[in-house]
């Protein structure tokens, strides 16, 4: 495998023959006539982490957890490596720029506290940038894992890297386009509101709403680009097509995933944070060190889960809108036939 999992071509790029052997009765993206053969909750082939039919919300979340459990090396392993690098970069800078009066308990003025907050934020910029770029690699790798996991296929770290390496520049371009597209309305609305004053706050609402709408509409673009091997613009367009008609469902699943991730991070961080707070002042340097380490540990668990849900949501939308489940079922039946 050199270019990632096969069989994920977009509808306008139907393969002439089935990549797993044989020819499916319907092309990828071409739904069969009549009602779907499987509905959520009914029986369907399940060679991998999810059944090959439209997925319920619980199945999406459960599938993401199973991906992390069955493929720990390319998920937890890569996430841990990223967290280690980001923490190793952030921690020395935070300690270097931190106020030495923290641990002594000396009081600071509001102005000093504000300046220290800015310095703390600036100290995290290099690590945040590295983490952002490394996160692109993680999300792309998990998309590739999902492409194999739905069919129960194994994947090695070498296969992942050889498949993902040609897509890294495109992933970066896609991330920049998505970030600019989704942030621009909110930044413009809030900026106008700040210029006008309290009376202009009403202008910020449409901008924030537009940003949320665009974020949801474009949320499936990374999976579409990695699995369908298109460019950034094509991937953004594909995401819009897949989300169309199901925006509220996609939005709700993304919000639920974010809430679950926040709860998991809080559960992981709470015990250590409480012990650190009891042992030292929350303003102390020791507490800063603990906070950085615990934050990295939480991201190790949350990041693969979130990326897995996003990728499985892409698979679900293709099953619902384009009949992908029929082609995948045909591939499984062909592979298992003598």
ABEGO torsion letter per residue (X at the ends): XAAEBBGABBAAABBABBAAEEBBABBBGBBBBEBBABBBGBBBBBABABBBBBBBAAAAAAAAAAAAAABAAAAAAAAAAAAAAAAAAAAAAAAAABBAAAAAGBBBBAAAAAAAAAAAAAAAAAAAAAAAAAAAAAAAAAAAAAAAAAAGBBBBAAAAAAAAAAAAAAAAAAAAAAAAAAAAAAAAAAAAAAAAEAAAAAAAAAAAAAAAAAAAAAAAAAAAAAAAGBBAAAAAAAAAAAABGAAAAAAAAAAAAAAAAAAAAAAAAAAAAAAAAAABBAABAAAAAAAAAAAAAAAAAAAAAAAAAAAAAAAAAAAAAAGAAAAAAAAAAAAABX
